[in-house]
Amino acid sequence: MTDVNEQLAEISPLNGLHGEEGAAGGRRLLAAARTFAHNRLGLAGVLIVLLMIGFCFIGPLIYHTNQVYTNLNQVHLAPSLAHPLGTDPLGYDELGRLMVGGRASLEVALAASVIATGFGALWGAISGYIGGLADTVMMRAVDAMLSVPPLLIVLFLATIYRPNVPVLIIVVALVAWLIPSRLVRGEALRLRTLEYVQAVRVIGGSHWRAISRHVLPNSIGTMAVNVTFQVADAILLVAAMGYLGLGIPAPGTDWGSMLSSGIDYIYSGYWWLIYPPGIAIVVTVVAFNFIGDALRDAFEVRLRER
């Protein structure tokens, strides 16, 4: 009698991407890549994100500034050759501050989005595949959390725990996993009715095998699109927290905290304290939205077949 695992391997369309089914999967990925490559806004978004990552993570290695100790002898200096974006109220170089703040914002947004999408996808896959009472209970929990404004939850948690990068990652992820869980649940409800998924039950395979080998791999497109939008939302959420004074504590900073500090001098003519962090937030969020739109078109079969 053939072993159960061997039988499951034979019916799995995604097991190692071999044979005709593997070739079909490869063609689908190639078609998605080609569709993405023809999307100019998507490519522009990728370029902007790469430039922003290089600016925030590589920039401080090239442009050295003191972002730890204040210098009250050079506060509110206008942009010059010595300080291309001027200095802030504490004497920090604004360009160097923008790099440090961007690094913190991107670290929180990227890490929180990956964690939230991964956990939310797993939650939704289990809920949609198992169905029944488990699905009802799991989704009602999601609905209950969705009924509370995310910013309210984040502010509540941020007032309990001292904000830093790891804490902000966890706090943002706690409110960001809800949407991907509902999206992947919808995929799981559709996939569990397909023949090769039902065959797993017939042969005796476990629920976990069906979820890990079929439901989650076939939801990668949905997850990839969602994670880009999650990053954009997380950047805005971190900026809002920083603006409200619950961002990275000094001497660290984030773009929201920089913008909040600059707003206090809006009528003093210190424009370099407001525009750089504001533009950085807008440009980065728009870039990730461009990438998300391009990925959605690339993974949407109906759009590719038109």
C-alpha positions as CSV (number, residue, x, y, z in Angstrom):
1,M,0.0,0.0,0.0
2,T,1.4,3.4,-1.0
3,D,2.4,5.6,1.9
4,V,0.0,8.5,2.7
5,N,2.8,11.1,2.3
6,E,3.6,9.7,-1.2
7,Q,0.0,9.9,-2.2
8,L,-0.3,13.4,-1.0
9,A,2.9,14.3,-2.9
10,E,1.3,13.0,-6.1
11,I,-1.8,15.1,-5.8
12,S,0.0,18.3,-4.6
13,P,0.1,21.0,-7.3
14,L,2.7,23.0,-5.4
15,N,5.0,20.3,-4.1
16,G,8.4,21.4,-5.3
17,L,6.9,22.9,-8.4
18,H,7.7,19.8,-10.5
19,G,6.2,18.3,-13.6
20,E,3.4,20.0,-15.6
21,E,1.8,21.6,-12.5
22,G,5.2,23.0,-11.5
23,A,5.7,24.4,-15.0
24,A,2.3,26.0,-14.9
25,G,3.1,27.6,-11.5
26,G,6.4,28.9,-13.0
27,R,4.6,30.3,-16.0
28,R,2.1,32.1,-13.7
29,L,4.9,33.6,-11.7
30,L,6.7,34.6,-14.9
31,A,3.5,36.2,-16.2
32,A,3.0,38.0,-12.9
33,A,6.6,39.3,-13.1
34,R,6.1,40.5,-16.6
35,T,2.9,42.3,-15.7
36,F,4.7,44.0,-12.8
37,A,7.6,45.0,-15.0
38,H,5.2,46.7,-17.4
39,N,3.7,48.8,-14.6
40,R,5.6,52.0,-14.6
41,L,4.1,53.3,-11.3
42,G,5.0,50.0,-9.7
43,L,8.6,50.2,-10.9
44,A,8.8,53.8,-9.8
45,G,7.5,52.7,-6.3
46,V,10.2,50.1,-6.1
47,L,12.9,52.6,-7.1
48,I,11.7,55.2,-4.5
49,V,11.5,52.5,-1.7
50,L,15.1,51.4,-2.5
51,L,16.3,54.9,-2.6
52,M,14.6,55.6,0.8
53,I,16.0,52.5,2.3
54,G,19.5,53.4,1.1
55,F,19.0,57.0,2.4
56,C,18.0,55.8,5.9
57,F,20.3,52.9,6.4
58,I,23.3,53.7,4.3
59,G,23.2,57.4,4.5
60,P,24.3,57.7,8.1
61,L,27.4,55.7,7.2
62,I,28.4,58.4,4.7
63,Y,26.9,61.6,6.2
64,H,28.2,61.5,9.8
65,T,26.3,63.6,12.3
66,N,25.8,63.7,16.1
67,Q,22.3,62.5,16.9
68,V,22.9,61.8,20.6
69,Y,24.1,65.0,22.2
70,T,22.3,68.4,21.8
71,N,24.2,71.5,20.7
72,L,22.4,74.6,21.8
73,N,24.9,76.8,20.0
74,Q,23.5,75.9,16.6
75,V,19.8,75.7,17.0
76,H,17.4,76.7,14.2
77,L,20.2,77.2,11.7
78,A,19.0,77.7,8.2
79,P,20.0,75.3,5.4
80,S,23.7,75.8,4.4
81,L,26.6,73.8,3.1
82,A,27.4,72.7,6.6
83,H,23.9,71.7,7.3
84,P,22.0,71.0,4.0
85,L,18.6,70.9,5.8
86,G,19.4,73.2,8.7
87,T,19.2,72.3,12.3
88,D,16.3,71.7,14.7
89,P,15.5,73.3,18.1
90,L,18.0,71.1,19.9
91,G,20.8,71.7,17.4
92,Y,20.6,68.3,15.7
93,D,21.5,68.3,12.0
94,E,18.1,68.0,10.3
95,L,19.4,65.8,7.4
96,G,21.0,63.4,9.7
97,R,17.9,63.4,11.9
98,L,15.8,62.6,8.8
99,M,17.9,59.5,8.2
100,V,17.7,58.3,11.7
101,G,14.0,59.0,12.0
102,G,13.4,57.2,8.7
103,R,15.3,54.2,9.8
104,A,13.2,53.8,12.9
105,S,9.9,54.4,10.9
106,L,10.9,51.9,8.2
107,E,12.1,49.3,10.7
108,V,8.8,49.4,12.6
109,A,6.6,49.5,9.5
110,L,8.4,46.7,7.7
111,A,8.7,44.3,10.6
112,A,5.2,44.9,11.9
113,S,3.7,44.4,8.5
114,V,5.5,41.1,7.9
115,I,4.6,39.8,11.4
116,A,1.0,41.0,11.0
117,T,0.5,39.6,7.6
118,G,2.1,36.2,8.6
119,F,0.0,35.8,11.7
120,G,-3.1,37.1,10.1
121,A,-2.7,34.8,7.1
122,L,-2.3,31.8,9.4
123,W,-5.3,32.8,11.5
124,G,-7.5,33.3,8.4
125,A,-6.3,30.1,6.8
126,I,-7.1,28.0,9.8
127,S,-10.5,29.7,10.3
128,G,-11.5,29.4,6.7
129,Y,-10.3,25.8,6.1
130,I,-11.7,24.3,9.3
131,G,-15.0,26.2,9.2
132,G,-17.9,25.6,11.5
133,L,-17.9,26.7,15.1
134,A,-14.1,27.4,15.0
135,D,-14.5,29.8,12.1
136,T,-17.4,31.6,13.8
137,V,-15.5,32.1,17.0
138,M,-12.3,33.2,15.3
139,M,-13.9,35.6,13.0
140,R,-16.1,37.1,15.7
141,A,-12.9,37.9,17.6
142,V,-11.6,39.6,14.5
143,D,-14.8,41.6,14.1
144,A,-14.8,42.6,17.7
145,M,-11.2,44.0,17.4
146,L,-12.1,45.7,14.1
147,S,-14.9,47.6,15.8
148,V,-12.4,49.5,17.9
149,P,-10.4,52.2,16.1
150,P,-6.8,50.9,15.6
151,L,-5.3,54.2,16.7
152,L,-7.2,54.0,20.0
153,I,-5.8,50.6,20.7
154,V,-2.3,51.7,19.7
155,L,-2.4,54.8,21.9
156,F,-3.7,52.7,24.8
157,L,-0.9,50.2,24.5
158,A,1.7,52.9,23.9
159,T,0.8,54.6,27.2
160,I,1.3,51.3,29.1
161,Y,4.6,50.3,27.6
162,R,7.6,52.6,27.1
163,P,7.8,53.2,23.3
164,N,10.9,51.8,21.5
165,V,11.4,50.0,18.2
166,P,10.6,46.5,19.4
167,V,7.5,47.6,21.4
168,L,6.2,49.7,18.5
169,I,6.6,46.7,16.2
170,I,4.5,44.5,18.5
171,V,1.9,47.3,19.1
172,V,1.5,48.0,15.4
173,A,1.4,44.3,14.5
174,L,-1.4,43.7,17.1
175,V,-3.8,46.0,15.2
176,A,-2.5,45.2,11.6
177,W,-3.2,41.5,11.4
178,L,-7.0,41.8,11.3
179,I,-7.4,42.7,7.7
180,P,-5.1,40.0,6.2
181,S,-6.8,37.4,8.3
182,R,-10.1,38.2,6.7
183,L,-8.6,38.3,3.2
184,V,-6.9,34.9,3.6
185,R,-10.0,33.4,5.1
186,G,-11.9,34.2,1.9
187,E,-9.2,32.5,-0.1
188,A,-9.3,29.5,2.3
189,L,-13.1,29.2,1.9
190,R,-12.6,29.0,-1.9
191,L,-9.6,26.7,-1.9
192,R,-11.0,24.1,0.5
193,T,-13.7,23.2,-2.1
194,L,-11.1,22.3,-4.8
195,E,-10.6,18.7,-5.6
196,Y,-6.9,18.4,-4.7
197,V,-7.5,20.0,-1.3
198,Q,-10.4,17.7,-0.5
199,A,-8.3,14.8,-1.6
200,V,-6.0,15.5,1.3
201,R,-8.8,14.6,3.7
202,V,-9.8,11.5,1.8
203,I,-6.3,10.1,1.8
204,G,-6.0,10.9,5.5
205,G,-3.8,13.9,5.5
206,S,-3.9,16.3,8.4
207,H,-5.6,19.7,8.4
208,W,-2.2,21.3,8.9
209,R,-0.8,19.7,5.8
210,A,-3.7,21.0,3.7
211,I,-3.2,24.5,5.2
212,S,0.6,24.6,4.9
213,R,0.9,22.9,1.5
214,H,-2.2,24.3,-0.3
215,V,-4.1,27.1,1.4
216,L,-1.2,29.3,2.4
217,P,0.9,28.8,-0.8
218,N,-2.1,29.7,-3.0
219,S,-2.7,32.8,-0.9
220,I,0.8,34.2,-1.5
221,G,-0.5,36.7,-4.0
222,T,-3.1,38.1,-1.6
223,M,-0.4,38.2,1.1
224,A,2.2,39.9,-1.0
225,V,-0.3,42.6,-2.1
226,N,-1.6,43.1,1.5
227,V,1.9,43.4,3.0
228,T,2.8,46.4,0.9
229,F,-0.4,48.3,1.9
230,Q,0.2,47.2,5.5
231,V,3.7,48.9,5.3
232,A,2.1,52.1,4.1
233,D,-0.6,52.0,6.8
234,A,2.1,51.2,9.4
235,I,4.2,54.2,8.4
236,L,1.2,56.5,8.8
237,L,0.3,54.9,12.1
238,V,3.9,55.3,13.5
239,A,3.9,58.9,12.2
240,A,0.6,59.6,14.0
241,M,2.0,58.1,17.2
242,G,5.1,60.2,16.9
243,Y,3.0,63.3,16.2
244,L,1.0,62.7,19.4
245,G,4.2,62.3,21.4
246,L,4.2,58.5,21.7
247,G,6.9,57.8,19.2
248,I,10.6,56.8,19.7
249,P,11.9,58.4,22.9
250,A,14.9,60.9,22.7
251,P,17.6,60.9,21.6
252,G,16.0,58.7,19.0
253,T,13.2,59.9,16.7
254,D,10.9,59.1,13.9
255,W,9.3,61.1,11.1
256,G,6.1,61.7,13.0
257,S,8.0,63.1,16.0
258,M,10.1,65.3,13.8
259,L,6.9,66.6,12.1
260,S,5.3,67.2,15.5
261,S,8.3,69.2,16.7
262,G,8.4,71.3,13.5
263,I,4.7,72.2,13.7
264,D,5.5,74.2,16.9
265,Y,7.5,76.5,14.7
266,I,5.1,76.8,11.8
267,Y,4.7,80.6,12.2
268,S,8.5,81.2,12.8
269,G,9.5,80.6,9.2
270,Y,11.5,77.4,10.0
271,W,10.2,75.5,7.0
272,W,13.0,73.0,7.0
273,L,11.6,71.5,10.2
274,I,8.2,70.7,8.6
275,Y,8.6,69.9,4.9
276,P,11.4,67.3,4.9
277,P,9.7,64.8,7.3
278,G,6.3,65.5,5.8
279,I,7.5,64.9,2.3
280,A,9.4,61.8,3.3
281,I,6.2,60.3,4.9
282,V,4.0,61.1,1.8
283,V,6.5,59.9,-0.8
284,T,7.2,56.6,1.0
285,V,3.6,55.9,1.6
286,V,2.7,56.6,-2.0
287,A,5.6,54.5,-3.2
288,F,4.4,51.4,-1.2
289,N,0.8,52.0,-2.5
290,F,2.2,52.0,-6.1
291,I,3.9,48.7,-5.4
292,G,0.7,47.3,-3.9
293,D,-1.4,48.3,-6.9
294,A,1.2,46.8,-9.3
295,L,1.3,43.5,-7.3
296,R,-2.5,43.3,-7.3
297,D,-2.6,43.6,-11.0
298,A,0.2,41.1,-11.4
299,F,-1.4,38.5,-9.3
300,E,-5.0,39.1,-10.4
301,V,-5.6,36.4,-13.0
302,R,-8.6,38.0,-14.6
303,L,-6.6,41.2,-15.2
304,R,-3.7,39.3,-16.7
305,E,-5.9,37.4,-19.1
306,R,-7.6,40.6,-20.5
